Amino acid sequence: MTLKREYISSRQNPKIKNLILLQKSNERKKQNLFLIEGEKEIEKAINTGYELEALYYCGEIISEENISKLFQKNLPTQLFEVSKDVFDKIAYRQDSGGMVLLAKPRPHSFAGLSLSDNPLILVLEGVEKPGNIGAIYRTADAAGVTAVIICDQGTDLYNPNAIRASLGCVFTVPTIICTGQDAVNWLQQQNITIYASYLKAAEHYHKADYTKASAIVMGTEATGISDLWVEAAYKNIIIPMKGQADSMNVSTATAVLVFEACRQRNFV
């Protein structure tokens, strides 16, 4: 299959300059666009129905045949083959597989969110590091978490490092972005029990009962969760530690708590 595309060989091309701009969060929000690199990440965006704007690819790295196989009938209408020099300029990472995909973000509101009979919700308050966000999404995907609610957003969900660290799982897990109060109100309306990870007046995490509709709240390593969640929680939970460290990496702690909930639910 021969792709109908435009060839770009200059780094000064306006479209190329704009791709560089989109590596910045404020430009992604302004233009309502973001970039995806890596075959696994692109495949997940395709399979979950993201709106694709344009594909930039380097023919010296990836063949048109492989592109056609990956996208099948979902190729963006705008295709640009770029020289190796140009691709080296626009690629955010070294192992991007010869493709940079331009796509539109989703609205991430409660409208349209489908809940299972016994949902398991993960709430992230103010988590800042894109790498942690990405790792948490890999856990959420693996555990079959119903949805992730991001409150008081500390980083852009579509940050290239978040997408990379998640291996594209930021596309596979339903996500809501809202204020903490809106999240509390919604969880209470849905009769979902709130468990807040907290260092004070807390019960060991494995003693809590996550077998019914539950939400697990995680905060930043530096400041933890806000009083809003401490007060809204049915129970505060803690991971007991024997060493000298006073906290765990938030992505690691999330994995411990979420898979304890899965264990109690018999991984169903």
N, C-alpha and C positions, 0 to 999 in steps of 0.2 A: 504494500500500500504506500503510495506516494503522498506525503502530507503537503497541503497547500500552506506555505508559510513565507514569511518575510525574513530576509537575511540581514543581520546587524553585525557590523564589524568594527564599529567605532564606540569607544567608551564615552564619547561625548554625545551620543544619541540621547535625546530627551527621555525616552522610555527607560533607558539604562540608568540615567541619573535619578529617575523617579524610584526605581527599584532600590537604589541605595538609600534614598530618603525613607523608604518604608521599613527600614531596619530600626527606625526610631518609633517609640510608642506614640508620641503625639501625632506623627504623620499617619500612622495606622488608624488612629481614631478619627483624624480629620478626613481622610479619604475613604474610610470604611472599607479598607482592604488590608490584607496581610499576605505574607510569603510562606510557602512550604517547600522544604528541601528534603530529599531522601525518599527512596522508593517506597519503603514501608509507610512512612508518614503520608505520602501522597496517595497511596493505595487506600488508606483508612479514610482520608478526606473524600475520595471518590465514592467509596462504598457506603458512607454515611450521608451522602447527598448534599455535600457543600456546593455552593454555587461557584463555579470555576470561571475566572475571568480570562486568563491568558497563561500560556506555557512558554517558557524560555528554555531552550535546550541546546547543548553543544553536541553536534554530530560526531565530533572526534571522541566523545566519551560514551554516548549512548546512541544506538541505531534507531531509525524510524520504525523498524519492525518491532523492537522492544517497547517503544512508546505506544504503538498501536495496540499491542497485547495488553499493556497496563491499563490504558484508558478505554479500550474497546469502543463502545458507542458514545462515550461521555467526554470526548475531546473538547476542550474549550474552542470557541470560534476563532480566537486569536492565537496564532502560533508563530513563534519567532525562533529561528535558528541563529545562534550567536557564535562568533569565533571563540577559540580557546582563550584568547587574551581577554575578551569581554566577559566570558563566563567566570574566569578567575576573579574579575572585579565584582561581579554580582553575587557570587557564592559566599554565603555567610560561614560555611563550614567546608572542610576539605573533602569529606566523603559524601557529597550530596548526590552522587550518581549521575551527574550531568544534566540535572533538571532543576529549575526554579519555577514553582507554580504560584500564580497570583489568584487569590480567592477572596470571597466576601465572608465576614464573620456572621454568626447567627445572633438573634436578639437576646437570648438567654434570660427570658422572663418566665414566670410561673405559668403563664398562659400556654396551654398545649402540653404541659408535662403530664405524662401518664404514670400513675402510681400502681404498683403491684398490690396484691392483697396484704402483703406484709413487708412494707418497704424498709430498706436500710439506707439512711441518708448520711452523707458525710458533709460536715460544715467546716469551712476554713475561714478563720477570721484573721485578716491582715497578714497572711503568709506572704513574705516578700521575695524570696529567692526563686527565680525561674526554675532552677534545677530541682528544688524541693517540690515545687508545683508539679513539674513533670513526673518525678518519681512517685508522688502521691497518686497521680492519675493512672500510672501503670498498676499500682496496687488496687485502685478503685475498679479498673477494668477487670483485672484478674479475679477480684472478689465478687464481681457482679453487683457492685453497689448501684442502687436505684438511680441516684443523682448526687451530684456535688453542688453544694451551695457556697458560693464565694461571697463573703461579707467584708465590707470596708476594704476593698481590693487593694492589696499591697503591690501587686505586679500585674502586668498585662498577660492575660491567658494566652494571647497569640504572640508572645515573645518568642523569637526563634529558639532560644535555649529551652524554654518550657516545652515547645513542640518536640524538639529533639530528645530531651530527657524523658518525655512520655512515650517516645516511639510512635507518636500519632494518637495516643489514647485520649488526648484532650478532645479529639473528634468523636470518640466512641461512647463517652460517658455523658449523659444528659447533664447540663450545667445551668445553674441559675446564678445571676450576679445581682446582688441587691444590698440594702442596708441590713445591719444586724437586727434592728427592730422589726423590719418587714419579714425577715426570716423567722424570728421568734413567733410573730403573729401567725404566720402561715403554718408552722409546725404545730402550734397549739390548736389551730382550726382543724388540722388533719388528725388530731389525737395521736401525734407521734411523740413518744417519750424522749426527752432530751438528756443525754449524758455528756457532761462537760469534763474534759481532761483538765485537771487542776491540782496544784500541789498542796493545798490546804484543806483540812476537813474533808478528806476524800477517802473513798473506799477502794481497795485493791480492784483493779479493772476486771479480773476474772470472776469476781463475786457478783457482779451486776448481771442482770437478766436482759439479754438482747434478743430474745426469741420472738418478741412482739415488735410492732412497728417502732423503730428506734432511729435516733439521730445522734451521731458522735461528733462532738465539737472539738476542733483542734485550733490552737493559737500559735503565736510566734514563740521561738525558743527564748527570746530576750524578755518579753513581757507577759507571755501566756495569753489567756483569754480575758476579756473585759468583764466588769461587774454585771453587765447585762446578761451574759450567759451564765454566770455563777448563780444569779438570782432566778433565772428561768429554768435552770436544770432540775430535773427530778432527782438526780444524784450526780455528785462530783466523783470522778474516778482518777486513779493514779497507777502508774506502772512502778512497782517496787524495785528499787535499785540497791545493790550491795556495795558498789564502788564509791569513789570520791566525786564522781561527776554529779552535778546537780540537775542535769537535764539530758534528754536524748535529742538527736536530730529529729525534726518534726516528721519527716517522711518515714523514718524508721519506726517512730512511736505510732504513727498512723497505721502502718502495716500490722503492728502487734495488736492494736485494738480492733481493727476491722476484721482480721482473721480469727480473733477470739469470737467475735459475733458470728462469723461464718461457721466456726466449729460448733457453737451452741445451736445453730440452725441446721446442723448436719450437712453443711455445704450444699444446701438446696436453694 
